[in-house]
Amino acid sequence: MSMGTGTLHNYINGEWRVSGATESMPVMNPATGQVLSQVPVSPATEVDLAATAASIAQQDWRRVPPQERIQYLFKLKSLLERDFESLAQTITIECGKTLKESQGELQRGIENVEVACGIPTLMQGTNLEDIAQGIDEIMIRQPLGVAAVIAPFNFPAMIPFWFMPYALACGNTYIVKPSEKVPLTMEKVFHLLAETGLPKGVVNLVHGAKETVDAILDHPLIRAISFVGSSPVARYIYSRAAEQGKRVQCQGGAKNPIIVLPDADLEMTTRIVADSAFGCAGQRCLAASIALTVGSVRDDFREAIATTATERKVGFGLDEGIQMGPVITQSSQQRIHGLIEQGTQEGAQLLVDGRNRNIPGYENGYFVRPTILDGVQAESAIATTEIFGPVLGLMHVNSLEEAIALINQSPWGNMACLFTSSGAAARKFRYEVEAGNIGINIGVAAPMAFFPFSGWKESFFGDLHGQGRHAVEFFTQTKVVIERWPKTWSRQF
Ligand code: NAD
């Protein structure tokens, strides 16, 4: 079903099906507050239908040679490119980010399809002859069976693509449970998946929320779960799915620090940090949310970032010249307002206050303008609470060592960035800092599709991350074969 105010359908076993859900939720345009559609909270019986169909389909799918399986992905890439603009618009309409940001995330998603097209090489095993005389040993990779992704709202297109193309290319069948806040993008993608001619049951779309997720976690036919979302839910999913013996990877929340050294290029640093903190309305898991200034750069950076924050053009992401859209829901807007207030109560000063400013023409939208809290105290709750909105906290320290120590005492470990012109400082930072994605003069250190998305600490639960070779390992199980063929058993040649 395309965009309208009706209820979305599930895609199970190659067919669009009306959900029998007794509960549905509205899908909103966060810039206007307009209801776009209703999403069903699919019950366990529908997860069962999808898992059963996927399990049956997997018997044949795993036998399709890898180089034939990837032909569907090549087709998918060309369809995603054909419909690029309309998909990007859908992302903006349901998620709120600017059209340019939507195009960017879609491009990142497509790159994962491209990498997964290398599966005939990436999925190869290893072997060694003569582990004892006349005995050979080979390691092969086989698919797991049925796998599923549970996705967050902030990247409706890209995040399912961190997993799905690899799962399919490796011979698994798949279930996608998009975020109930942004289900329309995946619905469009599933129309394209259907157009590729993939055999029925290979990919399935099941809409829903907690009830649906719990049914996925408990379903005995689903062997592997990929989750991206907030850390409390990540922890819950990790433990519940692992308890059932499933393979699980859960990417969680973040509070990402950046350090500005006195020798950084101030103009470039300010521009990049502002894009990181306020881009996607601060709703990236790799958004900069704490800036630690070191030594003499404090005042100049504070002034420059405040000016940049104030000048940012906020509005509906499809409108010309808009640099930042709304946050996802009204409750998110209220939560962010509350956390800004909490920051001031904990001793920070409001350098730029982005609350309660209407956007002309979009009075019903969930906007928060860029906000800067200065003088955030290291021991305050706001220093480590994920705000997930366009709010940057400023802290000041006297040395790089002090900054690194502060970062390393944080429970989070998704990203940390350093702005400097010193190679030695960069090397020390890269070596010592406890986070999985590191940027040097980079504000959003998002790994490309051929590298793992490497969160650490409370930002990740599991072992193998999304994307690239990690995804190939996650979606395959190894089998080791030891072979002996004595000469006496064969004709002499
Ligand atoms: P969320 O945790 O609220 O929801 C994520 C998914 O989990 C959704 O599909 C939702 O339906 C489901 N879910 C929510 N509550 C549940 C529950 N109690 N039981 C079972 N399932 C439940 O996250 P969100 O608000 O959609 O996304 C924002 C969060 O995601 C932020 O914390 C952000 O940092 C994080 N994120 C992390 C990464 C990363 O790579 N580490 C990337 C993007 C987003």
Boltz pocket constraint, residues with backbone or C-beta under 6 A from the ligand:
constraints:
  - pocket:
      binder: B
      contacts: [[A, 150], [A, 151], [A, 152], [A, 153], [A, 154], [A, 155], [A, 177], [A, 178], [A, 179], [A, 180], [A, 208], [A, 209], [A, 210], [A, 213], [A, 214], [A, 228], [A, 229], [A, 230], [A, 231], [A, 233], [A, 234], [A, 236], [A, 251], [A, 252], [A, 253], [A, 254], [A, 284], [A, 285], [A, 386], [A, 388], [A, 414], [A, 453], [A, 455], [A, 459]]
      max_distance: 6.0
